[in-house]
Amino acid sequence: MNSKLLCFWLFVAAGLLAFIVFYQIPAHKRLPPECRILPQLKSQEVTAIQITLKGQEPIHIERTNGTWRIIKPEALAQSAKVEKLLTVLAQLRPAAHIRDNEVKNPFGIDQEFGFADPAVTMIMEGKDRTRLAIGAKTAPGNQIFLQVVGEQDGTFIVDADLLKLIPREANDWRETKFVNIKELAIERIGVTNAGRAFVLQREPTIQLWRLAVAGGNDWWRAYNSRIEEALQGLDRLEARRFVSDDPKADLEAMGLQNPELQVGLGQGTNIALVLQFGKSPTNDPQQVYARRSDQAAIVTVAAELVAPWRDSIDNFRDPHLLVPTGPVAEIEVHGEDDFAVKHQTNDTWQVVPKSGASFQADAELVKKMLADLSNLQVVGLERLNVTDPDMPKYGLATPRRSYTVRSAISGNEPTTNQIVIGEVNFGTNVFARRADERSVYTIKVADLDRLPVASWQLRALRLWTFTQNDVQGATIELEGKKRQITRKGPYEWTLSLGSQGAIEPIRVEETVRGLVEASATSWIGRGESNPARFGISEASLAVTLQLKNGTNISIQFGKEAPSANPYAALTLEGQTWILEFPFPVFRDIFNYLRPG
């Protein structure tokens, strides 16, 4: 047969096939949309699936106790992908149905449909047995031929998107999640890193981690946030590549014979699962070889998510000296004087000195103190285990300062039934230790200086509690000059008899308002006997407010503090207090009230 004749017959065959596919089938046998191909299929009843792609070994998966597993290689399957395929098949509707007696096939139409050697054969076992064969694609390529073997007459045409749900190999359906941390309820972690081993144990009552050298009896506080972050990294590990399922694989080449890193996970005192990590593939340093102790599979995972566990034991120690947890009910301080700061039921704080009257604390100052205590970090570990005879060496036998934080037991009033949630002591040369540890640390001087050492430092910053309407006049003195002004009413101020110059009532009103409502930026000292060192003398600018109840309130200003605010002095409870005064208010007093 010459080439022209062969081309002619091929053209005729193609034309006939196109006629069948594009005209006879779609036009003659389109089915209503509610018709399902497998109405009897119930995905929850399927217990096993076998999928065979042309020219490949079958893929077997089985459902056991509600979990899908791949038989070979033996591995957990991604149940979501299996269930999605079953759901789509149970709802599958055809675009057209070709019955066997309605199609004449003189040119081998069955061969053209692709069922002589199907692209995919699928068997689903359960209450019933269902076998599907998927043949060739239709000429446009967006649909495929499908048969229900032994149960349906003819061939269906369905959307080719069905092929996207069918695995090309077993690993396509294999579970890629390396370990599910959330399901393990981990209480104990054993880490072996480059021959060094340590243990992390979660305290069941407070749910915080402790740290110890493997085999040791000395436990330290662990860095909880870092541990939880590292655990989250393990939980995010995905198998990027399935390397081998051979139990006799070359572990040495992958750094898994004597793993560079092992992380054991368990409950109580037992380690139930060990994760092993080795080298990086030579062509991909972003990944490392990994395997689980309960599986033969070797995979690669992201190196960056494993990296935190390669740190030394020191990086798992908590650098914070005190980490308050839960609502704080009381802070006890031993320093320049002994006092406690107690939380009140109206969400305020009260300073209770060991001797002397109690007074209201400034809520923001207490908040800052707690923040400074929480942020207090060690610079270094001076000595790991210090016995009592060695404590004087660090000034810790009788600490110069100590801070004890207590929390209220849930359900009780904030100042009763308290438990200690942290205590830190400070000795000489910024040595520090926690009361529940034998280690001595060093800290920064600046960090220690931020903490209040005396009760008066926490006094409420608001200077006075009276209002603008309580003021009937003011006396201002500077360098031997004096001015007296009288308030007749809102924005009505006049110079008293004997005072000279001019005043602006509106500016005077607003300036006095600022003084009445002023708050110290910080307290500097109490009971000061030498105010001159703050630039305060008889010649300094001073303001005395005369109140309608006959009380006189005075404040005297000094030199500029390092903060650029002026120092000031006033009398409270019969003592001279030194403070830093807000500069904007001082500026207005100087500009609008001082004698000319």
C-alpha positions as CSV (number, residue, x, y, z in Angstrom):
1,M,0.0,0.0,0.0
2,N,1.4,3.3,-1.0
3,S,1.7,6.2,1.4
4,K,-1.1,8.3,-0.2
5,L,-3.6,5.4,0.2
6,L,-2.5,4.9,3.8
7,C,-3.0,8.6,4.6
8,F,-6.4,8.4,3.0
9,W,-7.6,5.6,5.3
10,L,-6.2,7.2,8.3
11,F,-8.0,10.4,7.5
12,V,-11.3,8.4,7.1
13,A,-10.8,6.6,10.5
14,A,-10.1,9.9,12.2
15,G,-13.2,11.4,10.7
16,L,-15.4,8.6,11.8
17,L,-14.0,8.8,15.4
18,A,-14.6,12.5,15.5
19,F,-18.2,12.0,14.2
20,I,-18.8,9.5,17.0
21,V,-17.2,11.6,19.7
22,F,-18.5,15.0,18.8
23,Y,-21.8,14.2,17.3
24,Q,-23.3,10.8,17.8
25,I,-22.3,10.5,21.5
26,P,-22.9,14.0,22.9
27,A,-25.9,14.8,20.8
28,H,-27.6,11.4,21.3
29,K,-27.0,10.4,24.9
30,R,-26.5,13.3,27.2
31,L,-27.8,12.5,30.7
32,P,-29.7,14.6,33.2
33,P,-27.4,16.3,35.7
34,E,-29.0,14.5,38.7
35,C,-27.9,11.1,37.3
36,R,-24.9,9.6,39.3
37,I,-22.6,6.9,37.9
38,L,-22.0,5.2,41.3
39,P,-25.2,5.8,43.3
40,Q,-24.5,2.8,45.5
41,L,-21.0,4.0,46.6
42,K,-20.8,5.2,50.2
43,S,-17.3,6.6,51.0
44,Q,-17.6,5.7,54.7
45,E,-18.1,2.0,53.8
46,V,-15.0,1.7,51.7
47,T,-12.2,-0.2,53.6
48,A,-9.6,-0.7,50.8
49,I,-8.6,0.8,47.5
50,Q,-6.3,-0.6,44.8
51,I,-5.2,1.8,42.1
52,T,-3.2,0.5,39.1
53,L,-1.8,2.9,36.5
54,K,-0.8,1.5,33.1
55,G,2.6,-0.1,33.3
56,Q,3.0,0.4,37.1
57,E,2.7,-1.7,40.2
58,P,-0.7,-1.4,42.0
59,I,-1.1,1.1,44.8
60,H,-2.8,-0.5,47.8
61,I,-4.3,1.5,50.7
62,E,-6.5,0.3,53.6
63,R,-8.6,1.9,56.3
64,T,-7.8,0.7,59.8
65,N,-9.5,2.2,62.9
66,G,-10.6,5.2,60.8
67,T,-7.0,5.9,59.4
68,W,-5.9,5.2,55.9
69,R,-2.5,3.5,55.5
70,I,-0.5,2.6,52.4
71,I,0.4,-1.1,52.3
72,K,3.6,-0.8,50.2
73,P,5.7,1.1,51.3
74,E,4.1,0.7,54.7
75,A,3.2,4.3,55.6
76,L,0.4,6.5,56.8
77,A,-1.6,8.0,54.0
78,Q,-3.1,11.5,53.7
79,S,-6.6,10.7,54.6
80,A,-8.0,14.0,53.3
81,K,-6.8,13.1,49.8
82,V,-8.3,9.6,49.9
83,E,-11.6,10.9,51.3
84,K,-11.8,13.6,48.6
85,L,-11.4,11.1,45.8
86,L,-14.1,8.8,47.3
87,T,-16.5,11.8,47.8
88,V,-16.0,12.9,44.2
89,L,-16.6,9.4,42.9
90,A,-19.8,9.0,45.0
91,Q,-21.1,12.3,43.4
92,L,-19.7,11.7,39.9
93,R,-22.1,12.6,37.1
94,P,-21.4,11.9,33.4
95,A,-21.5,14.3,30.6
96,A,-22.7,11.5,28.3
97,H,-23.4,7.8,28.3
98,I,-22.7,5.4,25.4
99,R,-24.5,2.1,25.5
100,D,-22.9,-0.9,23.9
101,N,-25.7,-1.6,21.5
102,E,-25.8,2.0,20.3
103,V,-22.3,2.3,18.9
104,K,-21.1,0.5,15.8
105,N,-17.4,0.0,16.0
106,P,-16.1,-1.4,12.8
107,F,-12.7,0.3,13.3
108,G,-12.1,-1.0,16.9
109,I,-13.8,1.8,18.9
110,D,-13.1,-0.1,22.2
111,Q,-9.4,0.2,21.4
112,E,-9.9,3.9,20.7
113,F,-11.7,4.4,24.1
114,G,-8.6,3.1,25.7
115,F,-10.1,0.1,27.7
116,A,-8.0,-2.6,26.0
117,D,-5.2,-1.4,28.3
118,P,-6.8,1.2,30.7
119,A,-4.8,4.2,31.8
120,V,-6.2,3.6,35.3
121,T,-7.9,0.7,37.0
122,M,-9.5,1.2,40.4
123,I,-11.0,-1.3,42.8
124,M,-12.8,-0.2,45.9
125,E,-13.6,-2.8,48.6
126,G,-16.1,-2.6,51.3
127,K,-19.7,-3.6,51.8
128,D,-19.8,-3.8,48.0
129,R,-17.0,-4.2,45.4
130,T,-16.7,-1.6,42.7
131,R,-14.3,-1.6,39.8
132,L,-13.6,1.3,37.5
133,A,-11.6,1.5,34.4
134,I,-10.5,4.9,33.0
135,G,-9.5,4.9,29.3
136,A,-8.4,7.5,26.9
137,K,-9.2,11.2,26.8
138,T,-11.7,12.5,24.3
139,A,-10.3,14.5,21.3
140,P,-10.5,17.9,23.0
141,G,-8.6,16.5,26.0
142,N,-10.9,17.9,28.7
143,Q,-13.0,14.7,29.2
144,I,-12.2,11.0,29.6
145,F,-13.9,7.7,29.0
146,L,-14.9,5.7,32.1
147,Q,-16.4,2.2,32.7
148,V,-17.9,0.6,35.7
149,V,-16.7,-2.9,35.0
150,G,-19.3,-5.6,35.3
151,E,-22.1,-3.4,36.6
152,Q,-23.0,-0.8,34.0
153,D,-23.8,-1.1,30.3
154,G,-21.6,1.0,28.1
155,T,-19.2,3.8,28.7
156,F,-19.4,7.2,30.4
157,I,-17.7,10.4,29.5
158,V,-16.7,12.5,32.6
159,D,-14.6,15.5,33.3
160,A,-10.8,14.9,33.0
161,D,-10.3,16.7,36.3
162,L,-10.9,13.4,38.0
163,L,-7.4,12.4,37.0
164,K,-6.0,15.1,39.2
165,L,-7.3,13.2,42.3
166,I,-5.7,9.9,41.4
167,P,-2.1,9.3,42.7
168,R,0.6,8.7,40.1
169,E,2.6,6.8,42.7
170,A,2.2,5.7,46.3
171,N,4.2,8.6,47.6
172,D,1.6,11.1,46.1
173,W,-0.8,10.0,48.9
174,R,1.8,9.4,51.5
175,E,1.5,11.5,54.7
176,T,4.1,14.2,54.6
177,K,3.7,15.5,58.1
178,F,6.8,14.3,60.0
179,V,5.4,14.3,63.5
180,N,2.2,15.6,65.1
181,I,3.4,17.3,68.3
182,K,-0.1,18.4,69.3
183,E,-1.3,14.7,69.5
184,L,1.5,13.5,71.7
185,A,0.8,15.5,74.9
186,I,4.5,15.8,75.5
187,E,5.8,16.1,79.1
188,R,9.4,15.1,78.7
189,I,12.0,15.8,76.0
190,G,15.5,14.2,75.8
191,V,18.0,15.9,73.5
192,T,21.3,14.5,72.4
193,N,23.3,17.1,70.4
194,A,26.8,16.3,69.2
195,G,27.4,13.9,72.1
196,R,25.9,16.2,74.7
197,A,22.6,15.3,76.3
198,F,20.1,17.2,78.4
199,V,16.5,16.7,79.5
200,L,13.5,19.0,79.5
201,Q,10.6,18.2,81.9
202,R,7.3,20.0,82.0
203,E,6.0,20.7,85.5
204,P,2.4,19.3,85.6
205,T,1.0,21.9,88.0
206,I,2.3,25.1,86.4
207,Q,3.0,23.8,82.9
208,L,6.5,25.3,82.8
209,W,9.6,23.5,81.6
210,R,12.7,22.6,83.7
211,L,16.1,21.7,82.4
212,A,18.8,19.3,83.6
213,V,21.9,17.7,82.2
214,A,21.1,14.1,81.4
215,G,21.7,11.9,84.4
216,G,22.0,14.9,86.7
217,N,20.0,15.9,89.7
218,D,20.2,19.7,89.4
219,W,17.2,21.3,87.6
220,W,17.1,24.8,86.2
221,R,14.3,26.9,84.8
222,A,14.1,26.4,81.1
223,Y,13.4,29.0,78.5
224,N,9.7,28.2,78.0
225,S,9.0,30.5,75.0
226,R,12.0,29.2,73.2
227,I,11.1,25.5,73.9
228,E,7.5,26.0,72.7
229,E,8.8,27.8,69.6
230,A,11.2,24.9,68.9
231,L,8.4,22.4,69.4
232,Q,6.2,24.3,66.9
233,G,9.1,24.0,64.5
234,L,9.0,20.2,64.8
235,D,5.2,20.2,64.4
236,R,5.7,22.1,61.1
237,L,8.2,19.6,59.6
238,E,7.1,18.1,56.3
239,A,8.8,15.4,54.4
240,R,10.1,17.2,51.3
241,R,11.5,14.0,49.8
242,F,11.0,10.4,50.6
243,V,14.5,9.0,50.4
244,S,14.3,5.4,51.3
245,D,12.1,2.8,53.1
246,D,14.8,0.2,53.2
247,P,15.7,-0.9,56.8
248,K,19.2,-1.6,55.4
249,A,19.8,1.8,53.9
250,D,23.2,3.4,54.2
251,L,22.6,5.4,57.4
252,E,26.3,6.3,57.7
253,A,26.2,8.3,54.5
254,M,23.3,10.3,55.7
255,G,24.6,11.0,59.2
256,L,22.0,8.8,60.8
257,Q,24.1,5.8,62.0
258,N,25.1,7.9,65.0
259,P,22.7,10.7,64.6
260,E,24.1,14.2,64.9
261,L,20.9,15.2,66.7
262,Q,18.2,13.2,68.5
263,V,15.1,14.6,70.1
264,G,13.1,12.1,72.3
265,L,9.5,12.9,73.0
266,G,7.5,11.3,75.8
267,Q,5.3,11.5,78.8
268,G,6.2,11.0,82.5
269,T,9.7,9.7,82.6
270,N,9.5,7.6,79.4
271,I,10.6,8.6,75.9
272,A,8.1,7.1,73.5
273,L,9.3,8.5,70.2
274,V,12.7,9.5,69.0
275,L,13.3,11.9,66.1
276,Q,16.7,11.5,64.4
277,F,18.4,14.1,62.2
278,G,21.5,13.7,60.2
279,K,23.5,15.5,57.5
280,S,22.3,17.7,54.7
281,P,22.2,16.3,51.1
282,T,25.3,17.5,49.3
283,N,23.3,19.5,46.8
284,D,20.8,21.0,49.3
285,P,22.0,22.5,52.6
286,Q,18.5,23.7,53.3
287,Q,17.4,20.2,54.1
288,V,18.6,17.4,56.4
289,Y,18.0,13.7,56.5
290,A,15.6,12.6,59.2
291,R,13.7,9.5,60.4
292,R,11.5,8.4,63.3
293,S,12.3,5.6,65.7
294,D,9.0,3.9,64.9
295,Q,9.4,3.9,61.1
296,A,12.0,2.7,58.6
297,A,11.4,5.6,56.2
298,I,14.1,8.2,55.7
299,V,13.1,11.6,54.5
300,T,14.5,15.1,54.1
301,V,13.0,18.0,56.1
302,A,13.7,21.7,56.4
303,A,17.0,22.3,58.2
304,E,15.9,25.7,59.7
305,L,13.1,24.1,61.7
306,V,15.5,21.6,63.2
307,A,18.2,24.2,63.9
308,P,16.9,25.4,67.4
309,W,17.5,21.9,68.8
310,R,21.1,22.0,67.8
311,D,21.8,24.9,70.3
312,S,23.8,24.2,73.4
313,I,22.1,23.6,76.7
314,D,22.8,27.2,77.8
315,N,20.5,28.5,75.2
316,F,17.7,26.5,76.7
317,R,18.1,28.1,80.1
318,D,15.7,30.9,80.8
319,P,17.8,34.2,80.9
320,H,15.1,36.0,82.8
321,L,15.6,36.1,86.5
322,L,11.9,36.5,87.3
323,V,8.9,35.8,85.1
324,P,5.6,36.5,86.8
325,T,2.8,34.3,85.6
326,G,-0.9,34.9,86.3
327,P,-2.4,38.0,88.0
328,V,0.0,39.5,90.5
329,A,-1.4,40.1,94.0
330,E,1.6,41.5,95.8
331,I,5.3,42.5,95.4
332,E,7.3,42.4,98.5
333,V,10.5,44.5,98.5
334,H,13.5,44.5,100.9
335,G,15.8,47.4,100.1
336,E,16.3,50.9,101.4
337,D,13.2,50.1,103.4
338,D,11.0,47.1,103.6
339,F,7.5,47.3,102.1
340,A,4.9,45.5,100.1
341,V,2.9,46.7,97.1
342,K,-0.6,45.2,97.3
343,H,-3.2,44.9,94.6
344,Q,-6.6,46.2,95.7
345,T,-10.1,45.0,94.7
346,N,-10.7,48.3,92.8
347,D,-7.7,47.5,90.6
348,T,-5.5,50.1,92.3
349,W,-2.3,49.4,94.3
350,Q,-1.4,50.3,97.9
351,V,2.1,50.7,99.3
352,V,2.3,49.2,102.7
353,P,5.7,50.0,104.5
354,K,6.9,47.8,107.3
355,S,6.8,50.9,109.4
356,G,4.8,54.0,108.7
357,A,1.5,54.8,107.1
358,S,0.3,53.1,103.9
359,F,-0.3,55.2,100.8
360,Q,-1.7,54.8,97.3
361,A,0.8,53.7,94.7
362,D,1.0,55.0,91.1
363,A,-0.4,52.3,88.9
364,E,1.9,53.1,86.0
365,L,5.0,52.9,88.3
366,V,3.9,49.5,89.6
367,K,3.3,48.4,86.0
368,K,6.7,49.6,85.1
369,M,8.3,47.8,88.0
370,L,6.7,44.5,87.0
371,A,7.8,45.0,83.4
372,D,11.4,45.8,84.6
373,L,11.4,42.6,86.8
374,S,10.1,40.6,83.9
375,N,12.7,42.0,81.5
376,L,15.6,41.5,83.9
377,Q,18.1,39.2,82.2
378,V,21.3,37.6,83.3
379,V,24.5,38.7,81.6
380,G,26.3,35.5,82.6
381,L,26.4,32.5,84.8
382,E,28.9,33.3,87.6
383,R,28.7,29.9,89.3
384,L,26.4,27.0,88.7
385,N,26.0,25.5,92.2
386,V,26.7,27.7,95.2
387,T,26.5,26.3,98.7
388,D,25.4,28.3,101.7
389,P,29.0,28.8,103.0
390,D,29.9,30.5,99.7
391,M,26.9,32.9,99.6
392,P,28.7,35.7,101.6
393,K,31.3,35.9,98.8
394,Y,28.6,37.2,96.5
395,G,26.8,39.3,99.2
396,L,23.9,36.9,99.0
397,A,23.9,35.5,102.5
398,T,22.1,38.7,103.5
399,P,20.9,40.2,100.2
400,R,21.1,43.9,99.8
401,R,17.9,43.8,97.9
402,S,15.1,41.2,97.2
403,Y,11.9,41.2,95.3
404,T,9.2,38.5,95.9
405,V,6.2,38.4,93.6
406,R,3.0,36.6,94.7
407,S,0.0,35.6,92.8
408,A,-3.5,35.1,94.1
409,I,-4.9,31.5,93.9
410,S,-7.7,31.4,91.4
411,G,-11.1,32.3,92.8
412,N,-9.8,34.2,95.8
413,E,-9.4,37.9,96.6
414,P,-6.2,39.3,95.1
415,T,-4.6,40.0,98.4
416,T,-5.4,36.6,100.1
417,N,-4.4,33.0,99.7
418,Q,-1.3,33.9,97.7
419,I,1.5,31.7,96.3
420,V,5.0,32.8,95.5
421,I,5.6,32.9,91.7
422,G,9.1,34.3,91.8
423,E,11.8,35.6,94.2
424,V,15.1,37.2,93.2
425,N,17.9,38.4,95.5
426,F,20.7,40.8,94.7
427,G,24.1,41.0,96.4
428,T,27.4,42.8,95.7
429,N,28.7,43.7,92.3
430,V,25.3,43.0,90.7
431,F,25.4,39.3,91.7
432,A,21.9,37.8,91.7
433,R,20.2,34.5,92.3
434,R,16.7,33.2,92.5
435,A,15.5,31.9,95.9
436,D,14.7,28.5,94.3
437,E,18.1,28.0,92.6
438,R,21.7,27.5,93.7
439,S,23.2,29.3,90.7
440,V,24.6,32.8,90.9
441,Y,24.3,35.1,88.0
442,T,25.5,38.6,87.0
443,I,23.3,41.3,85.7
444,K,23.7,44.8,84.3
445,V,23.9,47.7,86.7
446,A,21.5,49.8,84.6
447,D,18.9,47.0,84.8
448,L,19.1,46.9,88.6
449,D,19.0,50.7,88.9
450,R,15.6,50.8,87.1
451,L,14.0,48.9,90.0
452,P,12.6,50.8,92.9
453,V,14.5,50.3,96.2
454,A,12.3,52.4,98.5
455,S,8.6,52.6,99.1
456,W,8.4,56.3,98.4
457,Q,9.5,55.8,94.8
458,L,6.1,54.2,94.0
459,R,4.0,57.0,95.5
460,A,1.2,58.2,93.2
461,L,2.7,60.8,90.8
462,R,-0.3,63.2,91.0
463,L,0.8,65.9,93.3
464,W,-2.5,67.1,94.7
465,T,-6.1,66.1,94.8
466,F,-7.8,69.5,95.0
467,T,-9.2,71.3,91.9
468,Q,-8.9,74.6,90.2
469,N,-12.1,75.9,91.9
470,D,-10.5,75.3,95.3
471,V,-7.8,77.9,94.6
472,Q,-8.5,81.5,95.7
473,G,-5.0,82.9,95.2
474,A,-1.3,82.4,94.6
475,T,2.0,83.9,95.8
476,I,5.0,83.6,93.4
477,E,8.6,84.4,94.6
478,L,11.9,84.6,92.7
479,E,15.2,86.0,93.9
480,G,13.7,88.2,96.6
481,K,10.8,89.4,94.5
482,K,7.2,88.6,95.2
483,R,3.9,88.7,93.4
484,Q,0.5,87.9,94.7
485,I,-2.6,87.2,92.6
486,T,-6.2,86.6,93.5
487,R,-8.8,84.5,91.7
488,K,-12.3,86.1,91.6
489,G,-13.8,83.4,89.4
490,P,-13.1,81.4,86.2
491,Y,-10.6,83.3,84.2
492,E,-10.8,86.3,86.6
493,W,-7.4,87.1,88.1
494,T,-6.2,90.3,89.6
495,L,-3.0,91.5,91.2
496,S,-3.2,91.7,94.9
497,L,-2.5,95.0,96.7
498,G,1.2,95.8,96.6
499,S,2.0,93.6,93.6
500,Q,3.2,95.3,90.4
501,G,3.2,94.5,86.8
502,A,0.6,93.2,84.4
503,I,-1.1,89.8,84.1
504,E,-3.0,87.9,81.4
505,P,-6.0,86.3,83.2
506,I,-6.5,83.6,80.5
507,R,-2.9,82.5,80.6
508,V,-2.8,82.7,84.4
509,E,-5.9,80.5,84.6
510,E,-4.5,77.8,82.3
511,T,-1.1,77.9,84.0
512,V,-2.6,77.5,87.5
513,R,-4.8,74.7,86.1
514,G,-1.6,73.0,84.8
515,L,0.0,73.3,88.3
516,V,-3.0,72.0,90.1
517,E,-3.3,69.0,87.8
518,A,0.5,68.3,87.6
519,S,2.1,65.0,88.2
520,A,5.7,64.3,89.0
521,T,7.6,62.6,86.2
522,S,9.5,60.7,88.9
523,W,10.2,60.8,92.7
524,I,13.9,61.5,93.5
525,G,14.0,61.5,97.3
526,R,12.1,61.7,100.5
527,G,13.2,63.5,103.7
528,E,15.8,65.5,101.8
529,S,17.9,67.5,104.2
530,N,20.1,69.2,101.6
531,P,17.8,70.4,98.8
532,A,20.6,72.8,97.6
533,R,22.3,69.9,95.8
534,F,19.2,70.0,93.5
535,G,19.6,73.8,92.9
536,I,16.8,74.6,95.4
537,S,17.4,77.6,97.7
538,E,15.6,80.6,99.1
539,A,16.2,82.5,95.9
540,S,14.6,79.7,93.7
541,L,11.3,80.2,91.9
542,A,8.5,79.1,94.3
543,V,4.8,79.1,94.1
544,T,2.3,78.9,97.0
545,L,-1.3,78.3,96.3
546,Q,-3.9,79.6,98.8
547,L,-6.9,77.4,99.0
548,K,-10.4,78.4,100.1
549,N,-10.2,76.1,103.1
550,G,-7.3,78.1,104.4
551,T,-4.6,75.6,103.4
552,N,-1.4,76.8,101.7
553,I,0.4,74.4,99.2
554,S,3.9,75.3,98.2
555,I,6.3,74.0,95.6
556,Q,9.9,75.2,94.9
557,F,11.9,74.7,91.7
558,G,15.6,73.9,91.2
559,K,18.1,73.2,88.5
560,E,17.6,71.1,85.4
561,A,17.8,67.3,85.8
562,P,19.5,65.1,83.3
563,S,16.1,64.4,81.8
564,A,15.7,68.1,81.0
565,N,12.9,68.4,83.5
566,P,13.5,70.7,86.5
567,Y,13.9,69.4,90.0
568,A,11.3,70.5,92.5
569,A,10.6,70.2,96.2
570,L,7.4,70.1,98.2
571,T,6.3,69.0,101.7
572,L,4.2,65.9,102.1
573,E,3.4,64.3,105.4
574,G,5.8,66.7,107.1
575,Q,8.7,65.7,104.9
576,T,10.6,67.3,102.0
577,W,10.1,65.4,98.8
578,I,12.3,65.9,95.7
579,L,10.8,65.2,92.3
580,E,11.2,65.9,88.7
581,F,8.6,68.3,87.5
582,P,7.1,68.3,83.9
583,F,9.0,71.0,81.9
584,P,5.9,72.3,79.9
585,V,4.1,73.3,83.1
586,F,7.3,74.8,84.6
587,R,7.8,76.9,81.4
588,D,4.3,78.4,81.7
589,I,4.8,79.2,85.4
590,F,8.1,80.9,84.6
591,N,6.6,82.9,81.7
592,Y,3.2,83.9,83.1
593,L,3.4,83.9,86.9
594,R,6.9,85.0,88.0
595,P,7.3,88.5,89.4
596,G,8.7,91.0,86.9
